[in-house]
Amino acid sequence: MPTDKQSLAAPVYQLKVTLKYSQPPIWRRIQVKSDITLAKLHRILQATMGWYDSHLHQFKVRGTYYGVPDPGFGFGPEMKNEKTVKLSQIAPGEKSRFIYEYDFGDSWEHDIMVEKVLPPEEGVRYPICIKGKRACPPEDVGGMWGYVSFLEAIQDPNHPEHEEMLEWMEEDFDPEAFDLDAVNQELERIR
């Protein structure tokens, strides 16, 4: 039986976040409070996927755009302020879907679906990542098509760009790697 405090607490959304066009799929399953703002969800998605928040972003929901409005940006669709909109307002329940786009040049689009609406669990601190598959592509690799070319180059020692791509990375890159503990350590900084 939930306590009074639990019954008043905002529900938890279990979200499936999938990087569109990734084959095999790159995805994360996270749990967040439904009353967070889209600005906070942006920070959570950055940490969960492994991005560095060095590019513009937006949420696309049924023809409406949410992000950081810039009055000097005089073209494109109107941008509603993500700091004033809660997740539950754009995704009212299970099976709700929307797009999160990061880096308009590379156009990393993430399909986000509310899989479940859950009561908050006692002792669990949200947000939390509960599962995921595969590494996030490196920043500035050129979008999904650039990422495919990057993987071909680093995996084939005879590829003409093999050495250049390895040097550009400055560290080993394993496209199959996913470190759940590291993601949750990053999310701890957002709580």
Residue pairs with C-beta under 8 A, 6 or more apart in sequence:
2 119
6 119
6 120
6 122
9 33
9 119
9 120
10 33
10 34
10 35
10 88
10 120
11 33
11 34
11 88
11 117
11 118
11 119
11 120
12 31
12 32
12 33
12 34
12 117
12 118
12 119
12 120
12 121
12 126
13 31
13 32
13 33
13 34
13 87
13 88
13 91
13 114
13 116
13 117
13 118
14 29
14 30
14 31
14 114
14 115
14 116
14 117
14 118
14 130
15 29
15 30
15 31
15 32
15 112
15 113
15 114
15 115
16 27
16 28
16 29
16 112
16 113
16 115
17 27
17 28
17 29
17 30
17 45
17 48
17 49
17 100
17 110
17 111
17 112
18 25
18 26
18 27
18 110
18 111
18 112
18 113
19 25
19 26
19 27
19 49
19 108
19 109
19 110
19 136
19 137
19 144
20 99
20 109
20 110
20 111
20 144
21 109
21 144
22 134
22 144
24 133
24 134
25 133
25 134
26 133
26 134
26 135
26 136
26 137
27 132
27 133
27 134
28 48
28 49
28 129
28 131
28 132
28 183
29 115
29 129
29 130
29 131
29 132
30 44
30 48
30 127
30 128
30 129
30 130
31 118
31 124
31 126
31 127
31 128
31 130
32 41
32 44
32 87
32 126
32 127
33 120
33 126
33 127
34 86
34 87
34 88
34 117
35 86
35 87
35 88
36 44
36 86
36 87
36 127
37 82
37 83
37 84
37 85
37 86
37 87
38 59
38 66
38 82
38 83
38 85
38 86
38 87
38 90
39 82
39 83
40 190
41 59
41 87
41 100
42 53
42 57
42 59
42 82
42 100
43 53
43 190
44 127
44 187
44 190
45 51
45 100
45 102
45 110
46 52
46 53
46 102
47 183
47 186
47 187
47 189
47 190
48 127
48 129
48 132
48 183
48 186
48 187
49 102
49 110
49 136
50 135
50 136
50 183
51 102
51 103
51 108
51 136
51 139
52 139
54 139
55 102
55 103
55 104
55 105
55 106
55 139
56 67
56 68
56 102
56 103
56 104
57 67
57 100
57 101
57 102
57 103
58 65
58 66
58 67
58 79
58 100
58 101
58 104
59 65
59 66
59 67
59 82
59 90
59 98
59 99
59 100
59 101
60 98
60 99
60 100
60 101
61 90
61 91
61 98
61 99
62 98
64 80
65 77
65 78
65 79
65 80
66 79
66 80
66 81
66 82
66 85
66 90
67 79
67 80
67 82
68 79
68 81
68 82
69 79
69 80
69 81
70 79
73 79
90 96
90 98
91 97
91 98
91 112
91 114
93 114
93 117
94 114
94 115
94 116
94 117
95 113
95 114
96 113
96 114
97 111
97 112
97 113
97 114
98 112
99 109
99 110
99 111
99 112
100 109
100 110
100 112
101 107
101 108
101 109
101 110
102 108
102 110
103 139
103 140
105 143
106 140
106 141
106 142
106 143
106 146
107 143
108 137
108 143
108 144
120 126
125 188
125 191
126 191
127 187
127 190
127 191
128 184
128 187
129 180
129 183
129 184
129 187
130 180
131 180
132 178
132 180
132 183
133 178
134 175
134 176
134 177
134 178
135 173
135 174
135 175
135 176
135 177
135 178
137 144
137 147
137 150
138 147
138 150
138 169
138 173
141 147
141 150
142 149
142 150
150 165
151 175
152 159
153 159
153 161
153 162
153 164
153 165
154 162
154 165
154 166
154 169
154 173
156 162
159 165
